[in-house]
Amino acid sequence: MVDRRATPAGLAVTLTVLAIGTGCAGRRNAPGPLASQAAPQNIAARTARDSVTDEPVRVEPPRSNNAERSRDELAAGRFHRPPEVISGTSFAPSEGPPDDESEWGGDQQPQSFPDNRIAPDEPIALAAGSIEGDYADEPRPPMAPPAPVDDDASDLAFEEQFKARVYAVDLGSVLELTAGRSPQVGFAQQRIQESLAQLQMADVLWAPSIRAGLNYNKHEGRIQDVQGEIINTSRGSFYGGLGSMAVGAGSPAVPGLYVNMHLRDAIFQPRIAEQRLGASQQASRAVTNDTLLEAALAYLDLLEAFQTKAVAEVTLANSMRLAALTESFAEAGQGTQADADRARAELSLRRLEVQRSIENCRVASAKLAIWMRHDQSWQLAPLEPSLTPITLVDSPKHVAELVATGLRSRPELAEHQFLVCEAIERMRREEYAPLIPSVFLGTSYGGNGGGLGSELSNFGDRWDFDVAAYWEVRNLGYGEHAIRKESRSRVEQARWKQMQIMDLVASEVAEAHAQVEERRRQIDLAESAIASAGDSYRRNVERIRDGQGLPIETLQSIQALDQSQRQYVRSVADYNRAQFRLQRALGWPVHDVEAPGH
């Protein structure tokens, strides 16, 4: 049955999806290893300097009068632990240097931490030696920081923009604003109103039209009377009431109550219009689903961009510390200047990555604003503190079950089913057309008067009634045959189009299901990569602290950690996109989605 109230299609779907909750709601998995690297609440645009301590690294150089001292006797320098937590947990930006400025020296040992973790903001000894004894009281000149890269202006501009013109959104508000403001959705809903009006008009084809008016007729000269005689006369007449053009003895040419229709239209046109209305309603649902999908994907792009920016800022913090350490070792004669140059080059590249991530955030904001129809002068930012895997559809279901659900629920298929029925009703109308007459009915009532010359007198009431029915065979029957053949062809076209949509739905469901399955495995691999890269970084730091290695040896582990974090962000974002695509491929069966806590 077609809902003749024409409730805006997709609205109930939208509200139900919104009820799932925000934060990419659905049944969430446990927070991933980057849970704490999200953009801050309310998205104050913090660049790398917000999470990086620019305090100069202090290293005690070897005494010039004792060049033979081993590296174990170097002064224990200090720097702040890069903001990572190893073992596949969070990588949160650090909050700056600790208040305790004491150093490890003498018999004091570095603090140990369980679960392969390195405590943030704890001093790490660069060498295993001590500064006690002869060298404890000697001054420690601060090391000159690495050559700065002037990115302050661009970072500050971005920060000021976010502080002044930021609009924080979550998935629920994005879907709500999109459904309420989208031109595509509004256009589709107006098509429903158009189809509803056409149905209402088809339902009253049998009702007569009402016409009222008046006319004046004046004749001078020869004219033929009703008996066939040609006479010469002068006369005039006036008519007013229901109908018009009442001249002479004939009925008014414009009847007051008027019906002139094909009975086949009065019978079949309401059926055709009803099927068209159903198709418009389903088309509106499809447009709403597609629009909500695009808005959700745009929001995921924004969330991924901010999460990638957080990863880039953490890697920049690591690179800044590495550059400072390699420079310190080079000045102390314990490392090469080439290592320091390489670390500075890496630092410049990481600053570039942060800047690119800022660009990606702004671009993603602009693209999302299109779907929300939001002011482009505002920067959109996600409220979610992290990017975590979500579950909208139980993927362990067999793909055949999901395909069956899609074929049953997709509005595109329902739309084309209505279109097939519409084509069938049109075909039936043409098949019955020669057997159903056309009807003409007219009646008029008004005042009529006139006389010879210019005299208008003898006014009185006048009533006329006419009815006629006729049958028509178009173009000697050849036209009927051609029209029927055309209508049958349109039925077959609609059926083939429906089969095409069925194949497309099955393909979209199978494709999205495959993406969900494989991308879930990619998340597991990315988590394993983060754990391995974190272990590598931890061990490299321990080697430096024990005086067994140089700071440059941590470069590869920093790069591996950055790549694994980026791959994790990408894998989670791709998995969430696949979940939304699968949900849309199934026709948004929101009754299958569990709200958080259930």
RODO-2510 file (C-alpha; in nm, 4 decimals, decimal comma):
residues 598
     n   res          X          Y          Z
     1     m     0,0000     0,0000     0,0000
     2     v     0,1113     0,3526    -0,0742
     3     d     0,1209     0,6052     0,2056
     4     r    -0,0894     0,8873     0,0632
     5     r     0,0060     1,1142     0,3490
     6     a     0,3480     1,1388     0,1835
     7     t     0,5464     1,1410     0,5032
     8     p     0,8997     1,2569     0,4111
     9     a     1,0797     0,9418     0,3167
    10     g     1,3829     0,8525     0,5167
    11     l     1,2930     1,0699     0,8142
    12     a     1,2064     0,7756     1,0354
    13     v     1,5242     0,6046     0,9206
    14     t     1,7269     0,9106     1,0066
    15     l     1,5777     0,9492     1,3520
    16     t     1,6321     0,5826     1,4282
    17     v     1,9937     0,6036     1,3181
    18     l     2,0373     0,9101     1,5352
    19     a     1,8959     0,7179     1,8298
    20     i     2,1874     0,4812     1,8038
    21     g     2,3993     0,7540     1,9571
    22     t     2,6984     0,9577     1,8658
    23     g     3,0606     0,8678     1,8389
    24     c     2,9992     0,6504     1,5339
    25     a     2,7482     0,4658     1,7457
    26     g     2,6840     0,0997     1,7171
    27     r     2,8317    -0,1868     1,9050
    28     r     3,1858    -0,0689     1,9669
    29     n     3,4908    -0,2804     2,0027
    30     a     3,7439    -0,2088     2,2760
    31     p     3,9312     0,1191     2,2269
    32     g     4,2222     0,0817     1,9915
    33     p     4,5861     0,1598     2,0548
    34     l     4,5433     0,5191     1,9448
    35     a     4,2501     0,5973     2,1714
    36     s     4,4241     0,8852     2,3418
    37     q     4,5663     1,0412     2,0270
    38     a     4,2410     1,1985     1,9242
    39     a     4,1799     1,5654     1,8794
    40     p     4,1045     1,7401     2,2080
    41     q     3,7468     1,7954     2,3200
    42     n     3,6033     2,1047     2,1498
    43     i     3,8951     2,0719     1,9081
    44     a     4,1269     2,3502     2,0111
    45     a     4,3725     2,3239     1,7271
    46     r     4,6919     2,2281     1,8996
    47     t     4,9983     2,1790     1,6882
    48     a     5,3076     1,9860     1,7744
    49     r     5,4466     2,2532     2,0041
    50     d     5,1522     2,2045     2,2402
    51     s     5,2673     1,8503     2,3124
    52     v     5,6420     1,8952     2,2668
    53     t     5,8792     2,0394     2,5207
    54     d     6,1306     2,2775     2,3657
    55     e     6,3536     2,2687     2,6739
    56     p     6,7178     2,2444     2,5635
    57     v     6,8709     1,9034     2,6050
    58     r     7,1662     1,9077     2,8382
    59     v     7,4561     1,6720     2,7799
    60     e     7,7814     1,6779     2,9759
    61     p     8,0618     1,6771     2,7174
    62     p     8,3804     1,4825     2,7867
    63     r     8,6594     1,6740     2,9541
    64     s     8,9230     1,7980     2,7152
    65     n     9,2035     1,6900     2,9486
    66     n     9,0800     1,3344     2,9676
    67     a     8,9923     1,2257     2,6169
    68     e     9,0578     0,8629     2,7020
    69     r     8,7680     0,8382     2,9449
    70     s     8,5149     0,5849     2,8326
    71     r     8,1684     0,6829     2,7262
    72     d     8,0383     0,5261     3,0445
    73     e     8,1908     0,8207     3,2318
    74     l     7,9976     1,0787     3,0322
    75     a     7,7616     1,3028     3,2190
    76     a     7,4117     1,1658     3,2349
    77     g     7,2109     1,4021     3,0157
    78     r     6,8370     1,4086     3,0219
    79     f     6,5443     1,4526     2,7897
    80     h     6,1743     1,3888     2,8219
    81     r     6,0390     1,0562     2,7200
    82     p     5,8555     1,0706     2,3827
    83     p     5,4822     1,0577     2,4409
    84     e     5,4160     0,6947     2,3646
    85     v     5,3073     0,4036     2,5700
    86     i     5,4436     0,0826     2,4335
    87     s     5,2630    -0,2513     2,3990
    88     g     4,9801    -0,1460     2,1760
    89     t     4,8200     0,1014     2,4120
    90     s     4,7699     0,4738     2,3836
    91     f     5,0101     0,7303     2,2453
    92     a     4,9045     1,0454     2,4264
    93     p     5,0837     1,3784     2,3851
    94     s     5,2957     1,4669     2,6816
    95     e     5,2133     1,7544     2,9085
    96     g     5,5637     1,9011     2,9226
    97     p     5,8680     1,8520     3,1449
    98     p     5,8324     1,7178     3,4973
    99     d     5,8806     1,9456     3,7914
   100     d     6,1488     1,7230     3,9367
   101     e     6,4764     1,8263     3,7745
   102     s     6,6888     1,5639     3,9506
   103     e     6,9144     1,3474     3,7357
   104     w     7,0112     0,9892     3,7499
   105     g     7,3630     0,9573     3,8817
   106     g     7,5861     0,7552     4,1091
   107     d     7,4090     0,4533     4,2444
   108     q     7,0646     0,5800     4,1499
   109     q     6,8989     0,3459     3,8997
   110     p     6,6359     0,4232     3,6404
   111     q     6,2856     0,3466     3,7519
   112     s     6,1372     0,0319     3,6010
   113     f     5,7818     0,0031     3,4807
   114     p     5,5637    -0,3016     3,4271
   115     d     5,4114    -0,4221     3,1011
   116     n     5,6965    -0,3003     2,8850
   117     r     5,5952     0,0596     2,9432
   118     i     5,8199     0,3608     2,9694
   119     a     5,6728     0,6158     3,2044
   120     p     5,6098     0,9475     3,0306
   121     d     5,7964     1,2560     3,1449
   122     e     6,0606     1,0544     3,3318
   123     p     6,4290     1,1359     3,2802
   124     i     6,6180     0,8844     3,0689
   125     a     6,9920     0,8542     3,1092
   126     l     7,1840     0,8972     2,7863
   127     a     7,4787     0,6988     2,9192
   128     a     7,5266     0,4525     3,1980
   129     g     7,8008     0,6540     3,3680
   130     s     7,7821     0,8966     3,6574
   131     i     7,8685     1,2615     3,7039
   132     e     7,9614     1,2153     4,0673
   133     g     8,3156     1,2885     4,1813
   134     d     8,5533     1,5245     4,0064
   135     y     8,2995     1,6435     3,7504
   136     a     7,9909     1,6876     3,9649
   137     d     8,0440     2,0584     4,0321
   138     e     8,1516     2,1688     3,6879
   139     p     7,9169     2,3922     3,4862
   140     r     7,7018     2,2386     3,2163
   141     p     7,6647     2,4632     2,9149
   142     p     7,3267     2,4261     2,7486
   143     m     7,3258     2,2778     2,4051
   144     a     7,2125     2,4924     2,1153
   145     p     6,8813     2,3659     1,9800
   146     p     6,8539     2,2292     1,6249
   147     a     6,8103     2,4709     1,3423
   148     p     6,4500     2,5893     1,3652
   149     v     6,2020     2,5575     1,0844
   150     d     5,9825     2,8631     1,0554
   151     d     5,6358     2,7151     1,0573
   152     d     5,5082     2,9309     1,3418
   153     a     5,3001     3,1578     1,1235
   154     s     5,1035     2,8796     0,9550
   155     d     5,0523     2,6838     1,2767
   156     l     4,9445     2,9933     1,4649
   157     a     4,7039     3,0909     1,1892
   158     f     4,5427     2,7479     1,1996
   159     e     4,5263     2,7588     1,5791
   160     e     4,3669     3,1015     1,5826
   161     q     4,1111     2,9957     1,3230
   162     f     4,0053     2,7000     1,5330
   163     k     3,9860     2,9045     1,8498
   164     a     3,7728     3,1711     1,6846
   165     r     3,5563     2,9775     1,4359
   166     v     3,5239     2,6159     1,5443
   167     y     3,2033     2,4152     1,5303
   168     a     3,2283     2,0765     1,6988
   169     v     3,0024     1,8037     1,5611
   170     d     2,9377     1,4373     1,6174
   171     l     2,7873     1,1742     1,3914
   172     g     2,4355     1,2254     1,5220
   173     s     2,4317     1,5997     1,4590
   174     v     2,5884     1,5504     1,1154
   175     l     2,3151     1,3059     1,0088
   176     e     2,0410     1,5205     1,1572
   177     l     2,1567     1,8384     0,9838
   178     t     2,2135     1,6552     0,6577
   179     a     1,8663     1,5014     0,6556
   180     g     1,7075     1,8358     0,7403
   181     r     1,9093     2,0608     0,5082
   182     s     2,0207     1,8489     0,2142
   183     p     1,8969     1,9816    -0,1220
   184     q     1,8947     1,6261    -0,2570
   185     v     1,6650     1,5091     0,0212
   186     g     1,4446     1,8170    -0,0116
   187     f     1,4159     1,7691    -0,3882
   188     a     1,3225     1,4019    -0,3478
   189     q     1,0575     1,4871    -0,0897
   190     q     0,9058     1,7457    -0,3215
   191     r     0,8840     1,4786    -0,5893
   192     i     0,6624     1,2907    -0,3442
   193     q     0,4387     1,5960    -0,3140
   194     e     0,4232     1,6201    -0,6911
   195     s     0,3222     1,2546    -0,7241
   196     l     0,0658     1,2937    -0,4469
   197     a    -0,0891     1,5897    -0,6290
   198     q    -0,1041     1,3854    -0,9495
   199     l    -0,2827     1,1057    -0,7640
   200     q    -0,5341     1,3466    -0,6151
   201     m    -0,5976     1,4883    -0,9605
   202     a    -0,6462     1,1414    -1,1102
   203     d    -0,8962     1,0530    -0,8388
   204     v    -1,1284     1,3361    -0,9476
   205     l    -1,1145     1,2953    -1,3252
   206     w    -1,4827     1,2043    -1,3182
   207     a    -1,5833     1,5294    -1,1453
   208     p    -1,7158     1,8043    -1,3738
   209     s    -1,5644     2,1468    -1,4100
   210     i    -1,7735     2,4549    -1,3332
   211     r    -1,7709     2,7529    -1,5702
   212     a    -1,9734     3,0698    -1,5485
   213     g    -1,9820     3,3722    -1,7742
   214     l    -2,1848     3,5920    -2,0083
   215     n    -2,1927     3,6794    -2,3745
   216     y    -2,3529     3,9281    -2,6141
   217     n    -2,4216     3,8467    -2,9815
   218     k    -2,5198     4,0956    -3,2537
   219     h    -2,6057     3,9958    -3,6161
   220     e    -2,6782     4,2157    -3,9160
   221     g    -2,7578     4,0790    -4,2648
   222     r    -2,8251     3,7453    -4,4182
   223     i    -2,8426     3,4246    -4,2165
   224     q    -2,9921     3,0789    -4,2552
   225     d    -3,2771     2,9867    -4,0262
   226     v    -3,3492     2,6420    -3,8810
   227     q    -3,5705     2,5537    -4,1751
   228     g    -3,2966     2,6227    -4,4210
   229     e    -3,4280     2,9522    -4,5487
   230     i    -3,1840     3,2356    -4,6095
   231     i    -3,3208     3,5462    -4,4553
   232     n    -3,2058     3,9009    -4,4023
   233     t    -3,2399     4,0165    -4,0448
   234     s    -3,1017     4,2294    -3,7679
   235     r    -3,0969     4,0830    -3,4183
   236     g    -2,9106     4,0667    -3,0886
   237     s    -2,9013     3,8488    -2,7746
   238     f    -2,7459     3,8393    -2,4289
   239     y    -2,6738     3,5433    -2,1998
   240     g    -2,5354     3,5214    -1,8463
   241     g    -2,5084     3,2381    -1,5928
   242     l    -2,3500     2,8930    -1,5843
   243     g    -2,1811     2,8579    -1,9218
   244     s    -2,1274     3,1036    -2,2012
   245     m    -2,1469     3,1524    -2,5806
   246     a    -2,5182     3,0833    -2,5992
   247     v    -2,6057     3,2007    -2,9526
   248     g    -2,9201     3,1137    -3,1433
   249     a    -3,1026     2,7849    -3,0938
   250     g    -2,7980     2,5710    -3,0097
   251     s    -2,6670     2,4803    -2,6658
   252     p    -2,4043     2,7105    -2,5168
   253     a    -2,0671     2,6398    -2,6704
   254     v    -1,9165     2,6700    -2,3209
   255     p    -2,1276     2,4522    -2,0875
   256     g    -2,1623     2,5494    -1,7234
   257     l    -2,0982     2,2003    -1,5832
   258     y    -1,8602     2,0232    -1,8150
   259     v    -1,7108     1,6712    -1,8359
   260     n    -1,5132     1,5533    -2,1381
   261     m    -1,2986     1,2527    -2,0574
   262     h    -1,1871     0,9062    -2,1603
   263     l    -1,3399     0,6604    -1,9151
   264     r    -1,0229     0,4528    -1,9437
   265     d    -0,8320     0,7424    -1,7864
   266     a    -1,0821     0,7697    -1,5023
   267     i    -1,0378     0,3957    -1,4372
   268     f    -0,6643     0,3436    -1,4869
   269     q    -0,5075     0,6825    -1,4208
   270     p    -0,5577     0,6627    -1,0395
   271     r    -0,3890     0,3211    -1,0396
   272     i    -0,0989     0,4569    -1,2428
   273     a    -0,0638     0,7623    -1,0197
   274     e    -0,0707     0,5462    -0,7075
   275     q     0,2163     0,3349    -0,8366
   276     r     0,4082     0,6488    -0,9281
   277     l     0,3574     0,7854    -0,5777
   278     g     0,4921     0,4634    -0,4280
   279     a     0,7963     0,4850    -0,6562
   280     s     0,8565     0,8464    -0,5512
   281     q     0,8402     0,7543    -0,1840
   282     q     1,0921     0,4741    -0,2285
   283     a     1,3143     0,6960    -0,4425
   284     s     1,3118     0,9518    -0,1620
   285     r     1,4194     0,6813     0,0822
   286     a     1,7024     0,5833    -0,1494
   287     v     1,8186     0,9438    -0,1871
   288     t     1,8050     0,9910     0,1898
   289     n     2,0073     0,6740     0,2479
   290     d     2,2671     0,7742    -0,0097
   291     t     2,2913     1,1248     0,1319
   292     l     2,3263     1,0010     0,4890
   293     l     2,5947     0,7571     0,3738
   294     e     2,7928     1,0335     0,2056
   295     a     2,7587     1,2541     0,5123
   296     a     2,8718     0,9709     0,7411
   297     l     3,1714     0,9009     0,5156
   298     a     3,2598     1,2696     0,5112
   299     y     3,2461     1,2743     0,8904
   300     l     3,4711     0,9681     0,9075
   301     d     3,7129     1,1463     0,6736
   302     l     3,7164     1,4405     0,9141
   303     l     3,7706     1,2141     1,2145
   304     e     4,0498     1,0282     1,0337
   305     a     4,2159     1,3570     0,9365
   306     f     4,2224     1,4778     1,2971
   307     q     4,3449     1,1413     1,4214
   308     t     4,6220     1,1390     1,1600
   309     k     4,7140     1,4906     1,2673
   310     a     4,7485     1,3674     1,6259
   311     v     4,9776     1,0867     1,5071
   312     a     5,1851     1,3366     1,3089
   313     e     5,2204     1,5604     1,6144
   314     v     5,3413     1,2707     1,8289
   315     t     5,5945     1,1697     1,5648
   316     l     5,7074     1,5310     1,5426
   317     a     5,7634     1,5297     1,9187
   318     n     5,9801     1,2198     1,8868
   319     s     6,1730     1,3715     1,5973
   320     m     6,2372     1,6947     1,7872
   321     r     6,3840     1,5019     2,0785
   322     l     6,5889     1,2875     1,8443
   323     a     6,7283     1,5952     1,6669
   324     a     6,8204     1,7517     1,9988
   325     l     6,9941     1,4363     2,1201
   326     t     7,1914     1,3748     1,8021
   327     e     7,3087     1,7355     1,8081
   328     s     7,4142     1,6964     2,1702
   329     f     7,6063     1,3782     2,0965
   330     a     7,7720     1,5393     1,7963
   331     e     7,8871     1,8365     2,0021
   332     a     8,0088     1,6006     2,2740
   333     g     8,2100     1,4048     2,0198
   334     q     8,0130     1,0879     2,0815
   335     g     7,8241     1,1023     1,7543
   336     t     7,8760     1,2323     1,4033
   337     q     7,7498     1,5557     1,2579
   338     a     7,6032     1,3503     0,9741
   339     d     7,3703     1,1861     1,2248
   340     a     7,2646     1,5274     1,3508
   341     d     7,2009     1,6458     0,9939
   342     r     6,9970     1,3358     0,9227
   343     a     6,7882     1,3906     1,2366
   344     r     6,7295     1,7553     1,1407
   345     a     6,6168     1,6441     0,7939
   346     e     6,3781     1,3995     0,9549
   347     l     6,2486     1,6784     1,1780
   348     s     6,1797     1,8991     0,8769
   349     l     5,9900     1,6181     0,7075
   350     r     5,7836     1,5616     1,0196
   351     r     5,6977     1,9299     1,0380
   352     l     5,5870     1,9004     0,6769
   353     e     5,3665     1,6021     0,7668
   354     v     5,2024     1,8021     1,0446
   355     q     5,1347     2,0859     0,8043
   356     r     4,9851     1,8453     0,5516
   357     s     4,7666     1,6956     0,8201
   358     i     4,6402     2,0444     0,9021
   359     e     4,5542     2,0901     0,5359
   360     n     4,3699     1,7570     0,5334
   361     c     4,1676     1,8617     0,8379
   362     r     4,0596     2,1820     0,6713
   363     v     3,9747     2,0104     0,3429
   364     a     3,7745     1,7417     0,5218
   365     s     3,5901     2,0151     0,7115
   366     a     3,4999     2,1912     0,3876
   367     k     3,3724     1,8704     0,2290
   368     l     3,1611     1,7805     0,5294
   369     a     3,0163     2,1319     0,5393
   370     i     2,8752     2,0747     0,1896
   371     w     2,6553     1,7898     0,3092
   372     m     2,5536     1,9777     0,6233
   373     r     2,5091     2,3047     0,4316
   374     h     2,7119     2,4694     0,7026
   375     d     2,8874     2,8020     0,6896
   376     q     3,2240     2,7408     0,5236
   377     s     3,3858     3,0148     0,7313
   378     w     3,3595     2,7816     1,0322
   379     q     3,5981     2,4940     1,0860
   380     l     3,4184     2,1690     1,1623
   381     a     3,5850     1,9396     1,4120
   382     p     3,4810     1,6031     1,5606
   383     l     3,3644     1,5735     1,9178
   384     e     3,4757     1,2107     1,9398
   385     p     3,8012     1,1824     2,1347
   386     s     3,9238     0,8875     1,9298
   387     l     3,8685     0,6784     1,6215
   388     t     3,7517     0,3313     1,7224
   389     p     3,6064     0,0382     1,5257
   390     i     3,2286     0,0274     1,5162
   391     t     2,9872    -0,2517     1,4337
   392     l     2,6581    -0,1802     1,2606
   393     v     2,6078    -0,5205     1,0989
   394     d     2,6917    -0,8635     1,2313
   395     s     2,9451    -0,9624     0,9684
   396     p     2,9665    -1,3307     1,0748
   397     k     2,6362    -1,3766     0,8955
   398     h     2,6668    -1,5630     0,5692
   399     v     2,6817    -1,3362     0,2687
   400     a     2,3730    -1,5071     0,1217
   401     e     2,1688    -1,3992     0,4247
   402     l     2,2904    -1,0432     0,3866
   403     v     2,2079    -1,0435     0,0148
   404     a     1,8576    -1,1648     0,0939
   405     t     1,8196    -0,8844     0,3473
   406     g     1,9363    -0,6304     0,0920
   407     l     1,6971    -0,7574    -0,1747
   408     r     1,4159    -0,7371     0,0762
   409     s     1,4993    -0,3973     0,2253
   410     r     1,6608    -0,1800    -0,0410
   411     p     1,4327     0,1088    -0,1421
   412     e     1,5747     0,1068    -0,4952
   413     l     1,4242    -0,2367    -0,5546
   414     a     1,0930    -0,1313    -0,4051
   415     e     1,0993     0,1768    -0,6289
   416     h     1,1494    -0,0304    -0,9426
   417     q     0,8803    -0,2737    -0,8331
   418     f     0,6395     0,0201    -0,8295
   419     l     0,7687     0,1291    -1,1697
   420     v     0,7022    -0,2182    -1,3092
   421     c     0,3471    -0,2052    -1,1735
   422     e     0,3008     0,1410    -1,3234
   423     a     0,4092     0,0134    -1,6647
   424     i     0,1676    -0,2798    -1,6335
   425     e    -0,1236    -0,0488    -1,5524
   426     r    -0,0377     0,1672    -1,8530
   427     m    -0,0327    -0,1411    -2,0726
   428     r    -0,3743    -0,2478    -1,9457
   429     r    -0,5146     0,0978    -2,0152
   430     e    -0,4081     0,0742    -2,3769
   431     e    -0,5412    -0,2795    -2,4128
   432     y    -0,8882    -0,1751    -2,2924
   433     a    -0,8899     0,1634    -2,4668
   434     p    -1,1014     0,0641    -2,7746
   435     l    -1,3640    -0,1017    -2,5528
   436     i    -1,4183     0,1874    -2,3110
   437     p    -1,6017     0,4919    -2,4447
   438     s    -1,5170     0,8548    -2,4049
   439     v    -1,7870     1,0647    -2,2406
   440     f    -1,9001     1,4218    -2,2982
   441     l    -2,1428     1,5853    -2,0562
   442     g    -2,2465     1,9481    -2,0412
   443     t    -2,5237     2,1455    -1,8786
   444     s    -2,5871     2,5186    -1,8604
   445     y    -2,8335     2,7410    -1,6829
   446     g    -2,8735     3,1164    -1,6973
   447     g    -3,0716     3,4166    -1,8165
   448     n    -3,1196     3,4772    -2,1900
   449     g    -3,2893     3,7573    -2,3802
   450     g    -3,2814     3,9488    -2,7073
   451     g    -3,4805     4,0882    -2,9982
   452     l    -3,4749     4,2477    -3,3440
   453     g    -3,2335     4,5256    -3,4115
   454     s    -3,0705     4,6564    -3,0995
   455     e    -3,3560     4,5702    -2,8718
   456     l    -3,2764     4,3376    -2,5767
   457     s    -3,5985     4,2225    -2,4154
   458     n    -3,8006     3,9176    -2,3222
   459     f    -3,5446     3,7946    -2,0677
   460     g    -3,6014     3,4607    -1,8941
   461     d    -3,4347     3,1432    -1,7659
   462     r    -3,2616     2,9010    -1,9984
   463     w    -3,1393     2,5469    -1,9260
   464     d    -2,9447     2,3200    -2,1615
   465     f    -2,8212     1,9658    -2,1101
   466     d    -2,6046     1,7550    -2,3435
   467     v    -2,4484     1,4097    -2,2999
   468     a    -2,2610     1,1944    -2,5467
   469     a    -2,0508     0,8770    -2,5496
   470     y    -1,8276     0,7529    -2,8274
   471     w    -1,5752     0,4797    -2,8959
   472     e    -1,2516     0,5311    -3,0835
   473     v    -1,0163     0,3019    -3,2741
   474     r    -0,7079     0,5020    -3,3493
   475     n    -0,5606     0,5072    -3,6982
   476     l    -0,7768     0,2238    -3,8327
   477     g    -0,6446    -0,0100    -3,5688
   478     y    -0,2788     0,0273    -3,6687
   479     g    -0,2306     0,2953    -3,4083
   480     e    -0,3838     0,0717    -3,1413
   481     h    -0,1452    -0,2099    -3,2301
   482     a     0,1589     0,0205    -3,2156
   483     i     0,0583     0,1726    -2,8823
   484     r     0,0032    -0,1689    -2,7245
   485     k     0,3397    -0,2887    -2,8534
   486     e     0,5037     0,0209    -2,7052
   487     s     0,3398    -0,0342    -2,3656
   488     r     0,4497    -0,4001    -2,3542
   489     s     0,8057    -0,2918    -2,4351
   490     r     0,8011    -0,0472    -2,1434
   491     v     0,6923    -0,3240    -1,9098
   492     e     0,9842    -0,5380    -2,0198
   493     q     1,2215    -0,2440    -1,9856
   494     a     1,1065    -0,1889    -1,6285
   495     r     1,1537    -0,5568    -1,5470
   496     w     1,5030    -0,5679    -1,6943
   497     k     1,5922    -0,2519    -1,5026
   498     q     1,4655    -0,4173    -1,1870
   499     m     1,6871    -0,7201    -1,2517
   500     q     1,9830    -0,4864    -1,3044
   501     i     1,9175    -0,3216    -0,9682
   502     m     1,8912    -0,6648    -0,8031
   503     d     2,2334    -0,7599    -0,9373
   504     l     2,3754    -0,4259    -0,8253
   505     v     2,2349    -0,4684    -0,4736
   506     a     2,3781    -0,8186    -0,4443
   507     s     2,7156    -0,6926    -0,5661
   508     e     2,7196    -0,3994    -0,3215
   509     v     2,6291    -0,6247    -0,0291
   510     a     2,8947    -0,8822    -0,1178
   511     e     3,1589    -0,6128    -0,1755
   512     a     3,0858    -0,4332     0,1509
   513     h     3,0782    -0,7635     0,3404
   514     a     3,4194    -0,8571     0,2001
   515     q     3,5585    -0,5176     0,2978
   516     v     3,4268    -0,5524     0,6525
   517     e     3,5798    -0,8982     0,6922
   518     e     3,9205    -0,8115     0,5483
   519     r     3,9532    -0,4735     0,7132
   520     r     3,8829    -0,6234     1,0521
   521     r     4,1871    -0,8442     0,9969
   522     q     4,3878    -0,5409     0,8866
   523     i     4,3095    -0,3743     1,2182
   524     d     4,4501    -0,6745     1,4030
   525     l     4,7674    -0,6623     1,1934
   526     a     4,8033    -0,2882     1,2500
   527     e     4,7685    -0,3348     1,6261
   528     s     5,0391    -0,6009     1,6142
   529     a     5,2601    -0,3653     1,4131
   530     i     5,2150    -0,0902     1,6721
   531     a     5,3112    -0,3283     1,9505
   532     s     5,6237    -0,4418     1,7640
   533     a     5,7252    -0,0899     1,6700
   534     g     5,6714     0,0215     2,0277
   535     d     5,8898    -0,2599     2,1587
   536     s     6,1592    -0,1620     1,9110
   537     y     6,1445     0,1981     2,0233
   538     r     6,1591     0,1004     2,3889
   539     r     6,4609    -0,1230     2,3389
   540     n     6,6432     0,1460     2,1433
   541     v     6,5791     0,3950     2,4211
   542     e     6,7084     0,1444     2,6768
   543     r     7,0259     0,0942     2,4714
   544     i     7,0860     0,4682     2,4671
   545     r     7,0187     0,4918     2,8364
   546     d     7,2667     0,2111     2,9016
   547     g     7,5308     0,3747     2,6855
   548     q     7,5210     0,0988     2,4227
   549     g     7,3961     0,2952     2,1267
   550     l     7,3564     0,6322     1,9612
   551     p     7,0307     0,8332     1,9424
   552     i     7,0183     0,8019     1,5631
   553     e     6,9518     0,4316     1,6091
   554     t     6,5994     0,5206     1,7235
   555     l     6,5165     0,6838     1,3906
   556     q     6,3959     0,3684     1,2211
   557     s     6,1842     0,2704     1,5198
   558     i     6,0295     0,6194     1,5271
   559     q     5,9495     0,5871     1,1575
   560     a     5,8103     0,2365     1,2046
   561     l     5,5988     0,3540     1,4948
   562     d     5,4639     0,6408     1,2858
   563     q     5,3814     0,4123     0,9928
   564     s     5,2115     0,1527     1,2105
   565     q     5,0031     0,4201     1,3829
   566     r     4,9005     0,5667     1,0479
   567     q     4,8122     0,2237     0,9161
   568     y     4,6014     0,1595     1,2231
   569     v     4,4135     0,4880     1,1762
   570     r     4,3596     0,4094     0,8100
   571     s     4,2483     0,0527     0,8820
   572     v     3,9966     0,1601     1,1459
   573     a     3,8625     0,4389     0,9246
   574     d     3,8315     0,2013     0,6274
   575     y     3,6601    -0,0571     0,8471
   576     n     3,4075     0,1981     0,9690
   577     r     3,3442     0,3114     0,6125
   578     a     3,2837    -0,0482     0,5101
   579     q     3,0371    -0,0854     0,7971
   580     f     2,8385     0,2142     0,6801
   581     r     2,8487     0,0983     0,3181
   582     l     2,7253    -0,2444     0,4224
   583     q     2,4487    -0,0851     0,6278
   584     r     2,3409     0,1221     0,3296
   585     a     2,3701    -0,1800     0,0961
   586     l     2,1257    -0,3599     0,3251
   587     g     1,8782    -0,0716     0,3009
   588     w     1,9595     0,0686     0,6468
   589     p     1,7704    -0,2024     0,8401
   590     v     1,8031    -0,0039     1,1612
   591     h     1,6020    -0,2580     1,3588
   592     d     1,9090    -0,4827     1,3434
   593     v     2,1370    -0,2233     1,5036
   594     e     2,1944    -0,2370     1,8746
   595     a     2,2223     0,0827     2,0732
   596     p     2,5221     0,1296     2,3030
   597     g     2,4853    -0,0628     2,6273
   598     h     2,2615    -0,3332     2,4820
***
